[in-house]
Amino acid sequence: MKRNLFERSSARRVVGALAAAAIGVCVAAGPAAAQLNPSYKKYSASQIAKIFDNGDIHVLPVQGNIYMIVAGDVNVVAQVGDDGILLVDTGKKELAEKLIETIRLRFENKPIRFIINTSVRPEHTGGNETVVKFIRNRGLGSGGGTGGDGGGNNTFRLIAHETTSNRMNGLLPGETEAPADALPTSTFFTEKKKIYFNNEPIEIISAPAANTDGDLMVFFRGSDVIASGDVFRTDSYPVIDAKRGGTVQGTLDALNRILDITVPEFNEQGGTRIIPGHGRLCNESDVDDYRNWMTIIKYRVEDMVKKGMTLDQVKAAKPSLDFDGVFAGNAPYIEAAYQDLTTIAKAAPAAKAAPSRGGKTK
């Protein structure tokens, strides 16, 4: 008999807890195991301990070239190979020094060649300035090298969507210019940007009007891993930054885009791994459930909007009640859905009344 969404979610949470416990055992045993690896002999016992567990920073190998670096409550992603390191986001400013230390020790001082910012939000760009200063102190510039999108021998690029760059440069209303070392050096505004690094094709995919108007996802095609940024997270409802162009439908579209890419190994489990902006490592089934649940809430709010209910009445009706035991922060998501759907409802009569292009009016 097919289990319902809630039973599957509960089962996965139990499995996740067991996996976390297993990882904890591995981390605890890490320094002793590391002594068996000749490449770690140059490090002291305290340095080896930091390789595996550096306080707020934890490193989890995912698959292929990809590592999930849990920096507080934010996930930073590292692709590591002979060409160097590519980072997806830099986490919060206050953890940047510790992040650098962990990366330097864990990946044997390999150079950071690329940073990709998935969002303008400070929990994803806060470490930019500190990390970039570290990179430049090592003699890597902000361009040059091969002149293309390859790694090069003396190349560093900080990639972001053009809208994110405009916001970080203080060019849009309500934004403050970030420090020079924190700013993107390479931008794009098309559907995707492709680069090839560490013998792996990488797609940087735009997610228009999702959490913000400049969200990105990163698909590591060889490793079969997606770094989703904040368009997918397991610790809360979607955080829609409406002032920065975020919408509920854009977020649902981004989740559908992830599902277009993912290929499970068996019964929606395994296969492509998804590293969310916040929360645990996931696969297709997790994204599928999240997309379904957020869509259900949106449809419920839409029905209430059609009935002419106010925002307070919608909140009182608790359209997210089924899922409030799983995720935090339901009110902002409900408010965003209500505002989006109210705007659409108000625009519909005007669009219907407007004459078609080339049509005749009396």
Buried (B, 14 or more C-beta within 10 A) or exposed (E): EEEEBBEBBEEBEEEBEEEEEEEEEEBEEBBEEBEEEEEBEEBEEEBBBBBBBBEBBBBBEBBBBBBBBBBBBBBBBBBBBEBBBBBBBBBBBEBBEBBBBBBBBBBEEBBBBBBBBBBBBEBBBBBBBBBBBBBEEEEBBBEEBEEEBEBBEBBBBBBBBBBBBBBBBEEBEEBEEBEEBBBBBBBBEEEEBEBBBBEBEBBBBBBBBBBBBBBBBBBBBBBBBBBBBBBBBBBBBBBBBBEBBBBBBBBBBBBEBBBEBBEBEEEBEBBBBBBBBBBBBBBBBBBBBBBEBBBBBBEBBBBBBEEEBEBEEBBEBEBBEBBEEBBEBBEBBBBBBBBBBBEBEEEEEEEEEEEEEEEEEE
